[in-house]
Amino acid sequence: MSLSGAISSAVSALQAQAQAIAMISDNIANSETAGYKTTYASFSALVTGSDASSYSSGGVLVSGRSNVSQSGLLTATDSATDLAIDGSGFFAVTDAEGTGTYYTRNGAFEFDEEGQLVNNGYYLLGWPTDADGNVTGGQSTGSLEKIDVDSVSSSAAATSEVSITANLPANAAVGDTFTNTMDLYDSLGTASTTTITWTKTGENTWTASFSDPVSSSDGTTSVGTVSSSAISITFNSDGTLASTDPSPPTLTVSGWSTGAADSTISLDLGEAGTASGLSQYSSTADKLTVTPTIDQDGLAYGTLTSISVSDDGTVEASYTNGQTRAIYKIPVATFANADGLTAMSGAVYSANGDSGSATLHLAGTDGAGTVEGSTLESSTTDTNEEFSNMIAAQQAYSAAARVMSTASSMYDSLLQAVS
């Protein structure tokens, strides 16, 4: 019994060390796989029972343990769609059919032909947001959807606010006029131009009138009608703005030829008692002019140029018209026992009874890690350690094989003795 038990123990040792070598091989093979978590062999003794007069060998059992919760080194990359989590947690992903939710630390995502972020066949999930980055559909698993930048690939905005900073020359004669042009955008993002006419009507008093807007493309075709009246402007004796009529001043445009909605535009001409907007000071120029600085919030139609991801998981889209707006929020999923997750091909994991269900967080809250754009998490494989483990497994395997050889020789000796 002892010899056969020794052989049985040696066989279990060979099997266990072979599995250990397989785990080491996987770890080394994935030393460059982003987000890869090493698996190590955990050995436990198999005892069949012994007493004072005899010993029954049992052998060894081996199981694989994954260091899923261990974080790898974060490395900067040149791709804005490369993502990593600094801290605990996982990205939520789904398969092409959207039939399940899985989890990964491998953030090497890239756009597919439909504008969705995909990695190894798994699509990144996020919560849709408004332009300010506020989640619009609730922060639950059921509210997650594939991040699709093509769904918000264009943007336009009507001009609703205009701020004007300018000095109207105090030494201009009553009746003098000065003109400037100002860009406007209707609700469809169509660009037009209106002409501002500044007219000095008396001591410390002016008017500002606006022409019907014309098409920016040809500069002559009228595209709307200004329905608001001229603005009366009064200055204090120290050159600061006194008042405007109406107050606050507005510009109203109706009848856009593009079919856009009527525009009501708030005009910021400065704060009364200051020279923060309009002022009236004498000019020493040979030719009197008005050279305003005009800022307006309208935007032409724009198309997507790039995306970026902030630490709180907000996906921001940038457009050709200069606008940047939030479109999605990437959540971070945590588990009560992340090491209990079931590993799948493609560096993804599925939840099970050992890991517990996923809890979704806004990045950087409630103990969840932050999301880093243009960054990847390196594999946790330490090749030096793996080579050391490989040598130990090789020696144990050779020793077990030697036990089998020795036990076989002892059997031969026993057979010779009884023959």
Disulfide bonds with the S-S distance in Angstrom:
none
